[in-house]
Amino acid sequence: MTLTEALRTLVEAEAAALGAVAAAADAAALDAAERDWLGKRSPAVVVTEAIKGLAPDERPQAGQAVGAYRGRIGDAVAARRTELADRSPGAGAGIDLTLGGHGRRRGHLHLVTQIRRELEDIFVGLGYRVAEGPEVEDDWHNFEALNIPPAHPARSMQDTIYVALGADGPEDPGAGTEHIAEHIAEHMMLRTHTSPVQIRTMETQAPPIYVVAPGRTYRNETLDARHSPAFHQMECLAVDRGLTMADLFGTIEAFARRLFDDDSVRTRFRSDFFPYTEPSAELAVSCVFCRGDGCRVCSHTGWIELGGCGMVDPNVFRAVGIDPEEWQGFAFGFGLERIAMIRYGINEIRTFFDNDLRFLEQY
Ligand code: FA5
């Protein structure tokens, strides 16, 4: 073999070898290509054998050509081996099948929604139905039908946020309608309590009625630790024949014991005033933390105030066309944030509305 033949053999072999390596579809095919083009019977070995027959001054050039051939084919085989390993499932650099996944973060219901649903469940268990009403209310439902006529001092118990509906006036009010628009603008409001749902229910349903009405309520209040301009209440209304205050007290006691999961919870009723109930009472339960001995949660009084209650005033029945001689009723209303605050010892109402996940995720 001459030097020229040796060099040509290597050039031709290199082209074929690179093709075979690239075409190797798996590790076995690659091993075979490596044997063919670098192994004992490969052109590299044939040329190396032939070097002995060359003139001494030609041998270094032939030797270098064989080394270069081995280097390039060896690199190509190694690169292809990595490529095939990366592609095989579960193997290769950077993949560890034993690691856990990233998972999917699950959200959950807001604390107030959880409390609302829990209360709904308790009342549904007592035979009540859940009723709803609008958050933007008219004067009739929020005040007048509840025995709070215009200019009555009881309106000042709830500092009201009025809604200027159509503040710029209707586009073309037409003659004679302007005063109506004005009247509505003056008298629509964000409901100050859930009691208007009592009226809406009695206007549309005949007794007997047993409903609870949870929902958002609004007052023009300065934010402090226990008061917010937007908060939630739940209203309870029962209308039936022969209902007495004993039914009111019994219902509240049953509900409080279920809510705090404690049969030793006692209820306290102290005389109060609401225009839509007569008699009326402030409703409190014995402190579930200290059992009445006095602690920080109950401000050392032993009692926690929940809301107001009473027997439905005959004037309210008359406003919705129910005969107060035939039907009696009781009603009560309380704050949902207040219940959550008592249950979990939360001392700041604003945490309910800040949307801070560090708070919300705890419940
Ligand atoms: C009422 O709103 C009456 N409608 C309750 C009622 C219903 C009486 C049926 C008789 C018959 P009061 O204004 O006290 O009552 O509010 C009831 C409860 O709502 C309070 O005890 C408190 O828990 C909650 N509450 C009132 N204002 C706020 C406020 N600004 N922020 C948070 N909670 C409040």
Residues whose N, C-alpha, C, O or C-beta is under 5 A from the ligand:
A	BS01	FA5	T192 H193 S195 E221 R226 H227 S228 F231 F274 T277 L306 G307 G308 C309 G310 A331 F332 G333 F334 G335 R338
